[in-house]
Amino acid sequence: MRIATYNVEWFANLFDDAGALLDDGGWSGRQDVTREDQIAALAQVFRAIDADAVMVIEAPDSSRHRDGALALANFAALAGIRAREVLIGYPNDTQQEIMLLYDPDVMSARHDPVGFETGKKGSRNPPRFDSTFRIDLDIDATEDLITFSKPPLEAAIETAQGGFRMIGAHVKSKAPHGARNRDDMMRLAIANRRKQLAQCIWLRARVTHHLEEGDPLILAGDLNDGPGLDEFEELFGRSGVEVILGSDLPDEMQLYDPHAARALQSRIAAQPATARFYLRDENRYLSALLDYLMVCPLMRPRASDWRIWHPFDDPACWRNDTLCKALLTASDHFPVTVQLAAQD
């Protein structure tokens, strides 16, 4: 069984309000990429990875007027992929949903939130992901009220070989919009980074709950964070990825992702990358490790062949010129996959 996570940039722009694909020459949200070109590229990428389940990050938006799950199902039909059923958790207001595409011939999936609801006052005990978490991240003795703009998807999955859980997450630190000067920019950036770290602590609490319950678990998605990624890591002591992995905890409480492990081993060596962004001001590309497939100790013996479908770093992708171009056209992120062997 192959599990994937894939952040698709501006996926929502490829559909009309009825969920039909806008397969035409109009511009997509991607720079210099038409909608028909992005749709064709995405179809090719999804067919190439041929996953049994794909955690789609930045999936088409859902609202009173738009059905993102229908839109994604329409894309799956056009692409002709096995993963054609759609699971959505909590819709959000950002036009970037988290959805699971899966093969109904291989598995069933349902959204199964853990925790309790809170009001706006929140709770110090980690609540449901669509609620409010109270946490003090600094020394001012004042608790912060933390919410997710994109509440994680909690999927309970059943297969013929047994069940497991998947958490799909998109954790993001906002840019310091509204800053009037450099000091103001730094203050806002640190505040936003603190919120991102709090969200990772919240995610880690849910991971700990499942590990204590003995639940097989995969955490998938875009964490917009990684060891050594920015200057604030030294200020806070560790990255959000390290928090979620449980790097300072006993082995039986840690998650594992080989790309994260490699990045943690040496921060001056070449790092794996799952995303590639063009920096207009610097006229160059920046590569970053942002997307992860983390498995719990129970699932680690079954997990193998983690792969970043990078058009330049993966030899098979590089040798396939058509796939290489499709990966660059489809999104600024690249899919990550892992193979799961059947249970004994």
C-alpha positions in Angstrom: 0.0 0.0 0.0 1.3 3.4 -0.9 0.5 6.5 1.1 1.2 10.0 -0.1 1.0 13.7 0.9 0.9 16.4 -1.7 0.4 20.2 -1.4 -1.2 21.5 -4.6 -0.7 25.2 -5.1 -3.9 27.1 -6.0 -5.9 23.9 -6.6 -9.1 25.8 -5.8 -8.5 28.1 -8.9 -9.0 25.1 -11.2 -12.8 24.7 -10.5 -15.9 26.7 -10.9 -18.5 27.1 -8.2 -20.3 23.9 -9.3 -17.1 21.9 -8.9 -16.5 21.5 -12.6 -12.9 21.7 -13.9 -12.0 24.9 -15.7 -9.9 23.1 -18.3 -9.2 26.1 -20.4 -6.5 28.6 -21.4 -7.2 31.0 -18.5 -4.5 31.7 -16.0 -4.2 29.5 -12.9 -2.9 30.9 -9.7 0.6 29.6 -10.6 2.9 32.1 -12.3 2.7 31.8 -16.1 0.7 28.5 -15.9 -2.7 28.1 -17.6 -5.4 26.1 -15.9 -5.4 23.5 -18.6 -1.6 23.0 -18.3 -1.8 22.7 -14.5 -4.7 20.3 -14.7 -2.9 18.1 -17.2 0.3 18.2 -15.1 -1.5 17.3 -11.9 -3.3 14.4 -13.6 0.0 13.1 -14.8 1.6 13.4 -11.3 -1.3 11.8 -9.5 -1.2 8.9 -12.0 2.5 8.5 -11.6 2.5 8.3 -7.8 -0.5 5.8 -8.0 -1.2 6.0 -4.3 -3.9 4.2 -2.4 -4.4 7.3 -0.3 -3.2 10.9 -0.8 -3.4 13.6 1.9 -4.1 16.6 -0.3 -3.0 19.9 1.2 -4.5 23.1 -0.2 -7.4 21.0 -1.7 -10.3 22.9 -3.4 -12.3 25.1 -1.0 -15.6 24.2 0.6 -18.2 26.8 1.6 -21.9 27.6 1.3 -21.4 28.1 -2.5 -18.6 25.6 -3.3 -18.2 21.9 -2.7 -14.5 21.1 -2.5 -15.1 17.4 -2.1 -17.1 17.2 -5.3 -14.5 19.2 -7.1 -11.7 16.9 -6.0 -13.8 13.8 -7.0 -14.3 15.4 -10.4 -10.5 15.8 -10.7 -9.9 12.2 -9.7 -12.4 11.0 -12.4 -10.6 13.1 -15.0 -7.2 11.9 -14.0 -8.4 8.3 -13.9 -6.8 7.4 -10.6 -7.7 4.7 -8.1 -7.8 7.1 -5.2 -11.2 8.5 -6.2 -13.2 8.8 -2.9 -12.9 12.0 -0.9 -12.8 12.6 2.9 -13.0 16.1 4.3 -12.7 17.1 7.9 -13.4 20.6 9.1 -14.0 23.1 6.2 -12.1 26.3 6.7 -12.2 29.9 5.4 -8.8 30.0 3.7 -9.7 28.3 0.3 -7.1 25.7 1.3 -8.8 22.6 2.6 -7.3 19.4 3.9 -8.8 16.3 2.2 -8.0 12.6 1.8 -8.3 11.0 -1.6 -8.4 7.2 -1.2 -9.1 4.0 -3.1 -12.4 2.6 -1.8 -11.5 -0.8 -3.2 -8.6 -0.9 -0.7 -9.8 1.0 2.3 -12.6 2.9 4.0 -12.1 6.2 5.8 -14.1 8.5 8.1 -13.4 11.7 9.9 -13.0 10.8 13.5 -12.1 13.9 15.6 -10.6 13.3 19.1 -11.0 15.7 22.0 -13.8 18.0 23.2 -15.2 21.3 21.9 -14.5 24.5 23.7 -15.9 28.0 23.5 -13.9 31.0 22.7 -12.3 30.9 26.1 -10.6 27.7 25.2 -9.0 25.0 27.3 -5.6 24.3 28.8 -6.1 20.6 27.9 -5.6 20.1 24.2 -9.2 20.2 22.8 -10.6 19.2 19.4 -8.8 20.8 16.5 -11.7 23.1 15.6 -11.7 24.5 19.1 -9.4 26.9 21.1 -6.2 25.9 23.0 -4.9 28.0 25.9 -1.1 28.0 26.2 1.6 30.3 27.5 4.6 30.1 25.3 6.7 32.8 26.9 7.4 34.2 30.4 4.7 36.9 30.6 2.4 34.6 32.5 -0.3 35.4 30.0 -2.0 32.6 28.1 -2.4 32.8 24.4 -5.6 31.6 22.6 -4.5 29.4 19.8 -6.7 28.2 16.9 -6.0 26.5 13.6 -6.9 28.4 10.5 -6.8 25.0 8.8 -7.9 22.4 11.5 -6.2 19.1 10.9 -8.1 16.2 9.4 -8.3 13.1 11.6 -9.0 10.0 9.5 -9.8 6.6 10.9 -8.9 4.1 8.1 -9.9 0.5 7.8 -8.3 -2.0 5.4 -8.4 -5.8 5.0 -5.0 -5.9 6.9 -6.3 -3.8 9.8 -6.9 -0.2 10.7 -4.8 2.8 11.3 -5.2 6.5 11.8 -4.0 9.5 9.7 -3.7 13.1 10.8 -3.5 15.5 7.9 -2.0 18.9 8.9 -1.2 22.2 7.3 0.6 24.3 9.9 1.6 27.8 8.7 3.1 30.9 10.2 1.6 34.1 8.8 3.8 36.7 7.2 4.2 39.9 9.3 1.6 41.9 7.3 0.9 45.4 8.7 4.4 45.9 10.0 5.4 49.6 9.9 9.2 49.2 10.5 11.8 46.5 11.0 11.2 46.3 14.8 7.4 45.9 14.2 8.1 43.3 11.6 10.3 41.3 14.0 7.7 41.6 16.8 4.9 40.3 14.5 7.1 37.6 13.0 8.0 36.2 16.5 4.3 36.3 17.5 3.3 34.4 14.4 6.1 31.9 14.9 5.0 31.4 18.5 1.5 30.6 17.3 2.9 28.0 14.8 4.9 26.4 17.6 1.8 26.2 19.8 -0.1 24.5 17.0 2.8 21.9 16.8 2.6 21.4 20.6 -1.2 20.8 20.1 -0.5 18.3 17.4 2.1 16.6 19.5 -0.4 16.2 22.3 -2.8 14.4 19.9 0.1 12.2 18.7 0.9 11.3 22.4 -2.7 10.4 23.0 -2.7 7.9 20.1 0.6 6.4 21.0 -0.5 5.9 24.6 -3.7 4.3 23.3 -1.7 2.0 21.0 -3.2 3.4 17.8 -1.2 2.9 14.6 -0.6 6.4 13.3 0.7 8.4 10.3 1.0 12.2 10.5 1.0 13.6 7.0 1.1 17.1 5.5 2.9 20.4 5.2 4.3 21.7 8.4 6.0 24.8 6.9 8.8 24.1 9.3 11.9 22.0 9.7 15.2 21.8 11.5 17.3 24.9 10.8 14.6 26.5 8.6 14.6 30.0 10.1 16.3 32.2 12.6 13.6 31.9 15.2 14.5 28.2 15.9 17.4 29.4 18.1 15.1 31.7 20.0 12.6 28.9 20.7 15.1 26.1 21.2 13.7 23.7 18.6 11.6 23.5 15.5 8.0 22.6 15.4 8.9 19.4 13.4 11.1 18.3 16.3 8.2 19.0 18.7 5.8 16.8 16.7 8.4 14.0 16.2 9.0 14.0 19.9 12.8 14.1 19.4 13.4 14.6 23.1 11.1 11.7 24.2 11.7 8.0 24.7 11.9 6.0 21.5 8.5 4.4 21.9 6.9 7.9 21.9 8.7 9.2 18.8 7.5 9.5 15.2 9.8 8.8 12.4 10.4 10.4 9.0 13.8 9.6 7.3 14.0 13.0 5.6 13.5 14.8 8.9 16.0 12.5 10.6 18.6 13.2 7.9 18.0 17.0 8.2 18.4 16.8 12.0 21.7 14.9 11.7 23.6 17.7 10.0 22.3 21.2 9.3 25.3 22.2 7.1 25.1 19.2 4.8 22.8 19.0 1.7 19.2 18.6 2.9 16.2 16.8 1.3 13.7 19.2 -0.2 10.0 18.8 -0.9 9.3 22.4 -2.2 10.8 24.9 -4.5 10.0 28.6 -4.5 11.1 31.4 -6.7 12.4 34.4 -4.8 11.7 37.3 -7.1 13.7 39.9 -5.2 16.8 37.6 -5.3 16.2 36.1 -8.8 16.8 32.6 -7.5 15.0 29.5 -6.3 14.8 28.4 -2.7 14.4 24.7 -1.8 12.9 23.6 1.5 11.9 20.5 3.4 8.3 21.2 4.4 6.2 18.1 3.7 6.4 15.0 5.9 5.0 11.4 6.3 5.7 10.6 9.9 5.0 7.1 11.2 4.7 5.8 14.8 6.8 3.0 16.2 4.0 0.4 15.6 4.0 1.2 11.9 7.7 1.7 11.3 8.5 -2.0 10.7 5.9 -1.9 7.9 7.1 1.4 6.4 9.7 1.6 3.7 10.8 3.4 0.5 10.0 7.0 1.6 10.3 9.0 -1.6 10.2 12.7 -2.5 9.1 13.0 -6.1 11.5 15.8 -6.8 12.0 16.5 -10.5 15.8 17.1 -10.1 16.8 15.1 -7.0 14.9 11.8 -7.7 16.7 10.0 -10.5 13.6 8.3 -12.0 11.8 11.7 -12.1 14.8 13.4 -13.7 15.1 10.7 -16.4 11.4 11.0 -17.3 11.3 14.4 -19.0 7.5 14.5 -19.3 7.1 13.7 -15.6 9.9 16.2 -14.6 8.1 19.0 -16.4 4.7 18.0 -15.0 6.0 18.1 -11.4 7.3 21.6 -12.0 4.1 22.8 -13.6 1.7 21.1 -11.2 2.7 22.8 -7.9 5.6 24.4 -6.0 5.6 21.4 -3.7 6.4 17.8 -4.7 4.6 14.6 -3.6 6.0 12.5 -0.8 5.2 8.8 -0.6 5.8 5.8 1.6 5.1 2.1 1.1 3.3 0.1 3.8 3.7 -3.7 3.9 0.8 -5.9 4.9 0.6 -6.8 8.5 1.9 -10.3 9.5 
